[in-house]
Amino acid sequence: MAEGLLQAMLPAGLRSQVEVASAGTHALHGHQPASHAVTVMGQAGIDIRSHRARQVSRDMVADADLTLVMEKAHAQYFNRMVFWKRPRIRLLTQFDHRYEDQKPPEIEDPYGLPLESYEACLRILRPCIDGVIHWLRTHEDFTTADRRDA
């Protein structure tokens, strides 16, 4: 859902500079998105039916200029994967301005939960993705030449 949302919201001026890709720590490689995810994203005007799950790899994390995670455990897992290189690994909610003065929450994976959980997840994701886009536009050391994954 986050990948589809970021791809849909990414301004045209950044589309040629940023590659958006997702992978999971426990992904069932090749699986389609959950039907509730397709429904919720479709209601938001975003078609994610062609998405296929894939397992994250060390190379994906090491090669990315920015790795966004939903849970702190994911960040810890990715940092252990690439102990020799410290890529930017950030909790997605760190980009939500509402959490600037407090500890940002984790985003619960709605997989297997009712439709309402997917709707709630999308409501959490939107301001986070807005913040990511703002960061991509303004972060000084994230130069155009260095942009790969977000």
Order of alpha helices (4+ residues) and beta strands (2+ residues): alpha-alpha-alpha-alpha-beta-alpha-beta-alpha
